[in-house]
Amino acid sequence: NAVQSSKDSKTVITYEQDVIVEKENETQKQYYFVEVNPLISKENLLGYVVIFKDFTPVKKSMQQLQENQTRMMEQERLASIGQMVGGLAHNLKTPILSIAGCSTAIDTLVREIEESVENTSVTVEDYHQICSEMYDWLSKIKESCGYMSDIITIIKGQAANAGAAEQAAFTIHDLITRSTMLMRHELLYNRCEIISAYDSNTQYTLNGDINNLIQVLNNLISNAIDAMSMNGGGKIVIGIEESPEYLDLYVKDTGPGINPNVKRKLFNEMTTTKGVKGTGIGLFISNAVVRGKFGGNMWAKDNPDGGAIFGISIPIELVKITRFDTLEDTHEN
């Protein structure tokens, strides 16, 4: 087929060909670049030269590299799911205990009503007071159930296979809200607090799979928590900044900072500052996600107040910016 194509077009045809060979009683696959060269003299086709270039070692090295990368991404995904499951258990524990306490209080009020039915000293106002208390406890139960529903929905979306992700519009505010909710237990446990540093009257909208970016932001928040826990906790700032070229989403801590030698390799190699507790895969894979899914990049710099600032930069042309300075939108990009 390649020779015929070369004959018809009178050009060089190249393609990749794998060949099954027998070596030492073992079947192996060899990989070649095949080049079909037409021999032309005075517009007359004289024949062909076919060259086989063996690139089996390169092909196998590429396959091994791809397998290693796939394995690392799977390890990171499983580690993330494990973290989310642990967070789910802790996040659900508090509302479940709250519901149990509310149910006990309501049970006590019901018994109180039953015991006072024939008591003439109990007035209508007393019954109204009891009912009011029951409504208050029921309201708290509904609030706890709503919180559990939200957290389960977010966890379910995070655990979904990234390959089946749906592209949809989402806001940076929604991204931060979901990440903060997912990291709630870890924040409380380590005595950390999220502080927002962005204009609530400006809405930034991206297109893509929000779950991918939630995993990246969770990783940055988790790293900030680890850094702050060394000082007994504190405030972690999540902010948004605009420039003519990029929209920056950053996470700022006041921990011990980053060693300059480590900083240069953070997003290009599997490097960690956590010792045996860290794999270095998180930032490495996060950077790949930001580049591949959102056309952006990740960065890190020193915090002038001490600590570090980690950020995500998305090209500004990929962001829809809506400002609500007045009743009507005043700017869209």
Secondary structure as UniProt FT lines:
FT   HELIX           2..9
FT   STRAND          13..23
FT   TURN            24..25
FT   STRAND          26..41
FT   TURN            42..43
FT   STRAND          44..54
FT   HELIX           56..116
FT   TURN            117..118
FT   TURN            120..121
FT   HELIX           124..159
FT   HELIX           162..164
FT   STRAND          168..171
FT   HELIX           172..182
FT   HELIX           184..189
FT   TURN            190..191
FT   STRAND          192..197
FT   TURN            200..201
FT   STRAND          202..208
FT   HELIX           210..229
FT   TURN            230..232
FT   STRAND          234..242
FT   STRAND          246..252
FT   HELIX           260..263
FT   TURN            264..268
FT   HELIX           275..277
FT   HELIX           281..294
FT   STRAND          297..302
FT   TURN            304..305
FT   STRAND          308..315
FT   HELIX           316..318
FT   STRAND          320..323
//
